[in-house]
């Protein structure tokens, strides 16, 4: 259906306001202004979807939506009990078989083992939703020597796409990385992705990693050109998730009446995964079914250079190589 008259102007005003865009106000307004078709009109029967960080919040909501659309979903979670509970509950309400995998995606060895298991069980993957992660305020280093924010949000995502590339190419898959509007505050900073404990700021580390996700989606799009695989990023707006309540309790309490539900925040994930032509050629950054600017500040735009992007890619390739070397090669 055609959008209502003036819809794009109103959308632009909402986007400029930030709070009107990122809260439930923006979601409800855009759904009406652009007369969104329901997700159920985009069937995924016979397709396989992997969703990381799928036991609660946005990941759980996206997994359930994709299952309702008919996809055979594989949930990836860290806690066996919570993951099995989510698997059983989604399968019970949708009636579609749901799989589960256990992996700590802050660990590259676990990430590589997950990729190996998926490759052993599937000949193709149609949808890969990279959602696992959290905002932590204390510097934590994994047993592999990586700061946990970088490891979970950037390195493990890079390793999964690289290791699963043959399965993704086999079905011209859609890869959707769940970023955050918080990335608007931070420039692309390869050195800042690997902070010292004494200078660690959890909120900045999180935003920098989300900025890096957007950049990596652009580079993957270039490197996967001609394969049919499309890699995109999205941000869910401000959604009332357990992660937000734990990481930013004051912000969560202040804006609770305006926060989106997890299902509303996840809706664009499922739309990108299913709507014909939705991601375009890849590399885009989406909110509420529409591509958005990747910069709001001049200083972040200036820092977004080819040299900085290459440095982020090289950091990921170097850190992940010891764990993915024995798997299917990332480049053919």
C-alpha beads as a LAMMPS data file, in Angstrom:
LAMMPS data file: protein, C-alpha beads

332 atoms
331 bonds

1 atom types
1 bond types

-500.0 500.0 xlo xhi
-500.0 500.0 ylo yhi
-500.0 500.0 zlo zhi

Masses

1 110.0

Atoms # bond

1 1 1 0.000 0.000 0.000
2 1 1 1.122 3.552 -0.659
3 1 1 2.312 5.555 2.358
4 1 1 0.098 8.276 3.752
5 1 1 0.678 11.781 2.337
6 1 1 3.542 13.472 4.120
7 1 1 4.730 10.180 5.653
8 1 1 8.360 10.726 4.679
9 1 1 8.366 14.248 6.100
10 1 1 6.908 13.079 9.407
11 1 1 9.373 10.196 9.469
12 1 1 12.257 12.627 8.947
13 1 1 10.998 14.836 11.799
14 1 1 10.745 11.814 14.088
15 1 1 14.255 10.708 13.134
16 1 1 15.719 14.146 13.818
17 1 1 14.083 14.272 17.248
18 1 1 15.818 11.046 18.430
19 1 1 13.424 10.458 21.320
20 1 1 10.468 10.480 18.940
21 1 1 12.299 8.054 16.683
22 1 1 13.829 5.584 19.124
23 1 1 10.855 5.204 21.486
24 1 1 7.565 3.424 20.937
25 1 1 6.215 6.683 19.511
26 1 1 8.335 6.231 16.396
27 1 1 7.438 2.581 15.978
28 1 1 3.677 3.144 16.231
29 1 1 3.746 6.246 14.023
30 1 1 5.746 4.592 11.247
31 1 1 3.679 1.444 11.298
32 1 1 0.651 3.557 10.584
33 1 1 2.255 6.127 8.273
34 1 1 3.797 3.528 5.977
35 1 1 0.927 1.036 6.303
36 1 1 3.187 -1.880 7.109
37 1 1 2.158 -5.268 5.884
38 1 1 2.144 -7.863 8.653
39 1 1 5.117 -10.157 9.148
40 1 1 2.804 -13.116 8.616
41 1 1 2.468 -12.101 4.972
42 1 1 6.155 -12.983 4.473
43 1 1 6.362 -16.747 4.869
44 1 1 9.636 -18.519 5.651
45 1 1 8.493 -22.123 5.336
46 1 1 11.387 -24.441 4.615
47 1 1 14.016 -21.867 5.599
48 1 1 16.527 -22.225 8.417
49 1 1 17.341 -19.329 10.746
50 1 1 20.014 -19.099 13.451
51 1 1 19.494 -16.479 16.177
52 1 1 22.194 -15.774 18.741
53 1 1 21.399 -14.362 22.165
54 1 1 17.952 -15.874 21.807
55 1 1 16.881 -16.649 25.376
56 1 1 15.408 -13.233 26.222
57 1 1 14.777 -9.725 24.966
58 1 1 15.205 -8.935 21.292
59 1 1 16.705 -12.296 20.355
60 1 1 13.867 -14.236 21.945
61 1 1 11.284 -11.992 20.270
62 1 1 12.933 -12.295 16.852
63 1 1 13.227 -16.058 17.165
64 1 1 9.534 -16.361 17.984
65 1 1 8.532 -14.064 15.110
66 1 1 10.629 -16.029 12.611
67 1 1 9.158 -19.271 13.906
68 1 1 5.621 -17.888 13.491
69 1 1 6.591 -17.082 9.903
70 1 1 7.438 -20.741 9.372
71 1 1 11.236 -20.801 9.645
72 1 1 12.986 -23.641 11.400
73 1 1 14.831 -21.625 14.033
74 1 1 17.976 -22.590 15.900
75 1 1 18.356 -20.679 19.155
76 1 1 21.874 -20.033 20.416
77 1 1 22.220 -19.318 24.118
78 1 1 24.820 -19.536 26.838
79 1 1 22.742 -21.045 29.639
80 1 1 21.451 -24.597 28.923
81 1 1 18.354 -24.307 31.115
82 1 1 17.229 -20.932 29.777
83 1 1 17.960 -21.951 26.209
84 1 1 15.963 -25.167 26.456
85 1 1 13.094 -23.329 28.138
86 1 1 12.985 -20.772 25.324
87 1 1 13.199 -23.512 22.697
88 1 1 10.330 -25.497 24.198
89 1 1 8.106 -22.450 24.721
90 1 1 8.552 -21.119 21.180
91 1 1 7.976 -24.538 19.665
92 1 1 4.830 -24.976 21.767
93 1 1 3.239 -21.678 20.709
94 1 1 4.202 -21.728 17.014
95 1 1 3.994 -25.445 16.294
96 1 1 7.193 -25.298 14.222
97 1 1 10.243 -27.387 15.250
98 1 1 12.876 -25.310 17.054
99 1 1 16.508 -26.319 17.613
100 1 1 18.899 -25.136 20.312
101 1 1 22.671 -24.764 20.585
102 1 1 24.734 -23.855 23.639
103 1 1 27.727 -21.569 23.155
104 1 1 29.438 -18.764 25.039
105 1 1 29.992 -16.304 22.225
106 1 1 32.491 -14.276 24.213
107 1 1 34.839 -17.220 23.564
108 1 1 36.145 -17.737 20.047
109 1 1 36.751 -21.429 20.673
110 1 1 33.049 -21.818 21.535
111 1 1 32.113 -19.746 18.490
112 1 1 34.198 -21.929 16.188
113 1 1 32.765 -25.098 17.711
114 1 1 29.237 -23.759 17.184
115 1 1 30.007 -23.058 13.524
116 1 1 31.391 -26.572 13.162
117 1 1 28.250 -28.126 14.632
118 1 1 25.960 -26.038 12.442
119 1 1 27.958 -26.945 9.338
120 1 1 27.754 -30.600 10.293
121 1 1 23.972 -30.506 10.606
122 1 1 22.927 -28.126 7.825
123 1 1 23.744 -27.802 4.149
124 1 1 22.612 -24.187 4.053
125 1 1 21.505 -21.327 6.290
126 1 1 18.953 -18.816 5.055
127 1 1 19.001 -16.329 7.935
128 1 1 21.671 -15.501 10.505
129 1 1 20.693 -13.047 13.244
130 1 1 23.709 -11.846 15.226
131 1 1 22.215 -10.526 18.432
132 1 1 24.271 -11.898 21.351
133 1 1 25.892 -9.321 23.582
134 1 1 25.581 -7.084 26.611
135 1 1 26.699 -3.735 27.990
136 1 1 29.019 -4.272 30.954
137 1 1 30.556 -1.557 33.129
138 1 1 33.575 -3.425 34.447
139 1 1 36.587 -4.398 32.354
140 1 1 36.521 -8.167 31.898
141 1 1 38.987 -10.181 29.905
142 1 1 38.054 -13.605 28.573
143 1 1 40.259 -16.663 29.068
144 1 1 41.431 -16.072 25.483
145 1 1 42.732 -12.587 26.302
146 1 1 40.003 -10.476 24.656
147 1 1 37.940 -7.779 26.340
148 1 1 34.468 -9.290 26.611
149 1 1 32.556 -6.523 24.777
150 1 1 34.866 -6.719 21.780
151 1 1 34.849 -10.506 21.853
152 1 1 31.077 -10.886 21.962
153 1 1 29.900 -8.054 19.736
154 1 1 32.632 -7.968 17.111
155 1 1 35.053 -10.900 17.065
156 1 1 32.525 -13.707 17.435
157 1 1 30.234 -12.163 14.805
158 1 1 33.168 -11.900 12.404
159 1 1 34.169 -15.508 13.111
160 1 1 30.629 -16.825 12.584
161 1 1 30.141 -15.111 9.238
162 1 1 33.571 -16.252 8.073
163 1 1 33.151 -19.860 9.190
164 1 1 29.557 -20.178 7.966
165 1 1 30.174 -18.483 4.637
166 1 1 29.716 -21.649 2.510
167 1 1 26.332 -22.342 4.164
168 1 1 25.271 -18.721 3.738
169 1 1 26.266 -18.665 0.080
170 1 1 24.370 -21.890 -0.552
171 1 1 21.072 -20.095 0.036
172 1 1 21.881 -16.426 -0.701
173 1 1 21.334 -15.802 2.996
174 1 1 20.440 -12.668 4.864
175 1 1 22.768 -11.798 7.756
176 1 1 21.370 -9.285 10.235
177 1 1 23.540 -7.789 12.953
178 1 1 21.688 -6.109 15.816
179 1 1 23.509 -2.843 16.483
180 1 1 22.398 0.135 18.564
181 1 1 21.554 3.776 18.147
182 1 1 24.208 4.336 20.804
183 1 1 26.813 3.969 18.076
184 1 1 25.926 7.464 16.857
185 1 1 27.891 8.891 19.792
186 1 1 31.185 7.164 18.960
187 1 1 33.482 7.321 15.926
188 1 1 35.079 4.334 14.264
189 1 1 38.150 3.827 16.458
190 1 1 40.180 0.646 15.861
191 1 1 42.472 1.321 18.831
192 1 1 39.521 2.112 21.081
193 1 1 38.010 -1.293 20.390
194 1 1 40.808 -2.823 22.464
195 1 1 40.923 -0.591 25.566
196 1 1 43.225 -0.706 28.550
197 1 1 41.618 -1.664 31.875
198 1 1 42.528 1.701 33.389
199 1 1 40.646 3.653 30.691
200 1 1 37.712 1.303 30.216
201 1 1 34.272 2.869 29.890
202 1 1 31.609 0.220 29.333
203 1 1 29.138 2.503 27.592
204 1 1 31.797 3.799 25.183
205 1 1 33.127 0.287 24.552
206 1 1 29.629 -0.902 23.708
207 1 1 28.976 2.026 21.342
208 1 1 32.349 1.601 19.623
209 1 1 31.655 -2.079 19.039
210 1 1 28.240 -1.280 17.605
211 1 1 29.897 1.229 15.261
212 1 1 32.347 -1.504 14.231
213 1 1 29.451 -3.868 13.444
214 1 1 28.088 -1.354 10.943
215 1 1 31.498 -0.995 9.308
216 1 1 32.035 -4.759 9.111
217 1 1 28.644 -5.188 7.438
218 1 1 29.799 -2.758 4.758
219 1 1 33.052 -4.668 4.211
220 1 1 31.320 -8.071 4.164
221 1 1 28.945 -6.661 1.560
222 1 1 31.913 -5.795 -0.659
223 1 1 33.636 -9.124 -0.110
224 1 1 30.477 -11.145 -0.700
225 1 1 29.451 -9.272 -3.838
226 1 1 28.053 -11.668 -6.405
227 1 1 27.280 -14.439 -3.907
228 1 1 23.729 -13.317 -3.136
229 1 1 24.500 -13.028 0.587
230 1 1 23.359 -9.732 2.070
231 1 1 24.779 -8.417 5.351
232 1 1 22.941 -5.581 7.082
233 1 1 22.752 -3.923 10.468
234 1 1 19.755 -2.547 12.298
235 1 1 18.982 -0.898 15.576
236 1 1 15.854 -1.683 17.535
237 1 1 15.273 1.703 19.114
238 1 1 14.903 1.774 22.881
239 1 1 13.232 -1.467 23.940
240 1 1 12.313 -2.635 27.423
241 1 1 14.602 -5.655 27.615
242 1 1 16.319 -7.344 30.572
243 1 1 19.637 -6.200 29.128
244 1 1 18.618 -2.529 29.148
245 1 1 17.184 -2.743 32.662
246 1 1 20.389 -4.313 33.979
247 1 1 22.897 -2.150 32.086
248 1 1 21.155 1.239 32.336
249 1 1 18.638 1.024 35.197
250 1 1 18.170 4.787 35.571
251 1 1 17.571 5.311 31.860
252 1 1 15.199 2.340 31.819
253 1 1 13.122 3.632 34.733
254 1 1 12.957 7.173 33.352
255 1 1 11.750 6.156 29.892
256 1 1 9.800 3.020 30.738
257 1 1 6.408 4.437 29.644
258 1 1 7.922 5.199 26.213
259 1 1 10.044 2.100 25.698
260 1 1 9.211 -0.343 22.932
261 1 1 8.308 -3.898 23.729
262 1 1 10.914 -6.514 22.746
263 1 1 8.608 -7.636 19.924
264 1 1 8.411 -4.075 18.577
265 1 1 12.169 -3.680 18.792
266 1 1 12.725 -6.999 17.012
267 1 1 10.160 -6.423 14.270
268 1 1 12.641 -4.932 11.810
269 1 1 14.955 -7.930 12.308
270 1 1 12.206 -10.262 11.135
271 1 1 11.178 -7.938 8.320
272 1 1 14.764 -7.754 7.046
273 1 1 14.914 -11.545 7.205
274 1 1 11.743 -12.144 5.251
275 1 1 10.404 -9.290 3.122
276 1 1 11.202 -9.563 -0.597
277 1 1 14.076 -7.223 -1.414
278 1 1 14.070 -5.769 2.094
279 1 1 17.828 -5.532 2.737
280 1 1 18.600 -4.173 -0.729
281 1 1 22.147 -5.037 -1.770
282 1 1 23.403 -5.188 1.815
283 1 1 25.534 -2.887 3.928
284 1 1 22.602 -0.748 5.108
285 1 1 21.673 0.348 8.636
286 1 1 17.949 0.097 9.400
287 1 1 15.396 1.264 11.927
288 1 1 11.670 0.627 11.573
289 1 1 11.927 -0.954 8.110
290 1 1 13.817 1.974 6.583
291 1 1 17.531 2.584 5.916
292 1 1 18.980 5.277 8.168
293 1 1 22.000 7.531 8.158
294 1 1 25.057 5.975 9.784
295 1 1 26.209 9.301 11.215
296 1 1 24.602 12.133 13.130
297 1 1 27.793 13.952 14.147
298 1 1 30.501 15.443 11.969
299 1 1 33.292 13.994 14.124
300 1 1 32.088 10.423 13.617
301 1 1 31.717 10.947 9.875
302 1 1 35.278 12.292 9.626
303 1 1 36.668 9.248 11.443
304 1 1 34.894 6.783 9.150
305 1 1 37.768 6.345 6.696
306 1 1 38.850 3.395 4.519
307 1 1 42.030 3.123 6.602
308 1 1 40.066 2.848 9.847
309 1 1 37.713 0.283 8.325
310 1 1 40.662 -1.796 7.098
311 1 1 42.216 -1.663 10.561
312 1 1 39.014 -3.010 12.136
313 1 1 38.884 -5.819 9.580
314 1 1 42.537 -6.725 10.183
315 1 1 42.023 -6.723 13.951
316 1 1 39.157 -9.191 13.561
317 1 1 41.004 -11.385 11.082
318 1 1 44.099 -11.541 13.289
319 1 1 42.254 -12.317 16.528
320 1 1 39.934 -14.935 15.052
321 1 1 42.413 -16.752 12.784
322 1 1 43.733 -19.177 15.447
323 1 1 40.195 -20.409 16.102
324 1 1 38.839 -20.610 12.569
325 1 1 41.936 -21.874 10.735
326 1 1 40.752 -25.489 10.862
327 1 1 37.255 -24.684 9.691
328 1 1 35.922 -24.038 6.210
329 1 1 37.934 -21.079 4.851
330 1 1 36.416 -17.631 4.981
331 1 1 37.515 -16.727 1.453
332 1 1 37.333 -18.957 -1.586

Bonds

1 1 1 2
2 1 2 3
3 1 3 4
4 1 4 5
5 1 5 6
6 1 6 7
7 1 7 8
8 1 8 9
9 1 9 10
10 1 10 11
11 1 11 12
12 1 12 13
13 1 13 14
14 1 14 15
15 1 15 16
16 1 16 17
17 1 17 18
18 1 18 19
19 1 19 20
20 1 20 21
21 1 21 22
22 1 22 23
23 1 23 24
24 1 24 25
25 1 25 26
26 1 26 27
27 1 27 28
28 1 28 29
29 1 29 30
30 1 30 31
31 1 31 32
32 1 32 33
33 1 33 34
34 1 34 35
35 1 35 36
36 1 36 37
37 1 37 38
38 1 38 39
39 1 39 40
40 1 40 41
41 1 41 42
42 1 42 43
43 1 43 44
44 1 44 45
45 1 45 46
46 1 46 47
47 1 47 48
48 1 48 49
49 1 49 50
50 1 50 51
51 1 51 52
52 1 52 53
53 1 53 54
54 1 54 55
55 1 55 56
56 1 56 57
57 1 57 58
58 1 58 59
59 1 59 60
60 1 60 61
61 1 61 62
62 1 62 63
63 1 63 64
64 1 64 65
65 1 65 66
66 1 66 67
67 1 67 68
68 1 68 69
69 1 69 70
70 1 70 71
71 1 71 72
72 1 72 73
73 1 73 74
74 1 74 75
75 1 75 76
76 1 76 77
77 1 77 78
78 1 78 79
79 1 79 80
80 1 80 81
81 1 81 82
82 1 82 83
83 1 83 84
84 1 84 85
85 1 85 86
86 1 86 87
87 1 87 88
88 1 88 89
89 1 89 90
90 1 90 91
91 1 91 92
92 1 92 93
93 1 93 94
94 1 94 95
95 1 95 96
96 1 96 97
97 1 97 98
98 1 98 99
99 1 99 100
100 1 100 101
101 1 101 102
102 1 102 103
103 1 103 104
104 1 104 105
105 1 105 106
106 1 106 107
107 1 107 108
108 1 108 109
109 1 109 110
110 1 110 111
111 1 111 112
112 1 112 113
113 1 113 114
114 1 114 115
115 1 115 116
116 1 116 117
117 1 117 118
118 1 118 119
119 1 119 120
120 1 120 121
121 1 121 122
122 1 122 123
123 1 123 124
124 1 124 125
125 1 125 126
126 1 126 127
127 1 127 128
128 1 128 129
129 1 129 130
130 1 130 131
131 1 131 132
132 1 132 133
133 1 133 134
134 1 134 135
135 1 135 136
136 1 136 137
137 1 137 138
138 1 138 139
139 1 139 140
140 1 140 141
141 1 141 142
142 1 142 143
143 1 143 144
144 1 144 145
145 1 145 146
146 1 146 147
147 1 147 148
148 1 148 149
149 1 149 150
150 1 150 151
151 1 151 152
152 1 152 153
153 1 153 154
154 1 154 155
155 1 155 156
156 1 156 157
157 1 157 158
158 1 158 159
159 1 159 160
160 1 160 161
161 1 161 162
162 1 162 163
163 1 163 164
164 1 164 165
165 1 165 166
166 1 166 167
167 1 167 168
168 1 168 169
169 1 169 170
170 1 170 171
171 1 171 172
172 1 172 173
173 1 173 174
174 1 174 175
175 1 175 176
176 1 176 177
177 1 177 178
178 1 178 179
179 1 179 180
180 1 180 181
181 1 181 182
182 1 182 183
183 1 183 184
184 1 184 185
185 1 185 186
186 1 186 187
187 1 187 188
188 1 188 189
189 1 189 190
190 1 190 191
191 1 191 192
192 1 192 193
193 1 193 194
194 1 194 195
195 1 195 196
196 1 196 197
197 1 197 198
198 1 198 199
199 1 199 200
200 1 200 201
201 1 201 202
202 1 202 203
203 1 203 204
204 1 204 205
205 1 205 206
206 1 206 207
207 1 207 208
208 1 208 209
209 1 209 210
210 1 210 211
211 1 211 212
212 1 212 213
213 1 213 214
214 1 214 215
215 1 215 216
216 1 216 217
217 1 217 218
218 1 218 219
219 1 219 220
220 1 220 221
221 1 221 222
222 1 222 223
223 1 223 224
224 1 224 225
225 1 225 226
226 1 226 227
227 1 227 228
228 1 228 229
229 1 229 230
230 1 230 231
231 1 231 232
232 1 232 233
233 1 233 234
234 1 234 235
235 1 235 236
236 1 236 237
237 1 237 238
238 1 238 239
239 1 239 240
240 1 240 241
241 1 241 242
242 1 242 243
243 1 243 244
244 1 244 245
245 1 245 246
246 1 246 247
247 1 247 248
248 1 248 249
249 1 249 250
250 1 250 251
251 1 251 252
252 1 252 253
253 1 253 254
254 1 254 255
255 1 255 256
256 1 256 257
257 1 257 258
258 1 258 259
259 1 259 260
260 1 260 261
261 1 261 262
262 1 262 263
263 1 263 264
264 1 264 265
265 1 265 266
266 1 266 267
267 1 267 268
268 1 268 269
269 1 269 270
270 1 270 271
271 1 271 272
272 1 272 273
273 1 273 274
274 1 274 275
275 1 275 276
276 1 276 277
277 1 277 278
278 1 278 279
279 1 279 280
280 1 280 281
281 1 281 282
282 1 282 283
283 1 283 284
284 1 284 285
285 1 285 286
286 1 286 287
287 1 287 288
288 1 288 289
289 1 289 290
290 1 290 291
291 1 291 292
292 1 292 293
293 1 293 294
294 1 294 295
295 1 295 296
296 1 296 297
297 1 297 298
298 1 298 299
299 1 299 300
300 1 300 301
301 1 301 302
302 1 302 303
303 1 303 304
304 1 304 305
305 1 305 306
306 1 306 307
307 1 307 308
308 1 308 309
309 1 309 310
310 1 310 311
311 1 311 312
312 1 312 313
313 1 313 314
314 1 314 315
315 1 315 316
316 1 316 317
317 1 317 318
318 1 318 319
319 1 319 320
320 1 320 321
321 1 321 322
322 1 322 323
323 1 323 324
324 1 324 325
325 1 325 326
326 1 326 327
327 1 327 328
328 1 328 329
329 1 329 330
330 1 330 331
331 1 331 332
